[in-house]
């Protein structure tokens, strides 16, 4: 289950919205690319709102004195067109089937680490069911921020787990829509996507999906047990005493700080042992080639 949680957090970069993120991230693994993705974290950069930005971002006013409501109305959430909807449905179908070849055509910069984490989901996720797909304008004419409602079909659980994913998609040089696998590592795009989370239409959608997830867990104790079980396992390595030798359950990044946005010092293969020297939240501190490094606790046992 460690691989499952890591995929949800570090690779399903886009699957983390508001309250839904807290459930899918905190509960489902402590907490895609964004699976697949895959492997990147959320950026804390703030969206710049200087006068030179006015008119360049779809939600920005072209003149002074406009209210926040008018700004938001300039970029309303709309039902995704057929091409974008087809992209999202193809993505989730390929993700459920662990079809790496297809995933590489649907999202850019699909890495070997992404591939490993996707294939490791077979023991936990049977597939995905896509529901409504919505869009807001992206930072360019040929881009969108996508909000995809979908459900996890968990192994051995009859009730599906509702979820919400935020993607950034753009039209490539060949004229095809693709998922930007590194959007949340781009400070401008990341800030642009994060700012939309406070829009009333996005907030309403997040609340709707959150309620659906809550109701699903209330109606099916086995689903709640499955999700809660994933969260409980996340504390094992972080609660271990300093000096304990831990084993990596999957290939994982060693970060310079306890954040998925931090620089990567290196990569450790699955099955290698590391000595715990400390803890920072959900991260385990280790010594890596003479430097202090951090590995997500849910990747160690």
PyMOL commands that set and color helices and strands:
alter all, ss='L'
color gray80, all
select helices_A, chain A and resi 2-11+13-15+18-27+51-53+68-73+82-97+100-106+112-123+183-185+187-196+200-219+221-233+297-299
alter helices_A, ss='H'
color red, helices_A
select strands_A, chain A and resi 78-79+125-137+143-154+161-171+177-179+245-247+252-255+264-268+273-280+283-288+291-296
alter strands_A, ss='S'
color yellow, strands_A
deselect
rebuild
show_as cartoon
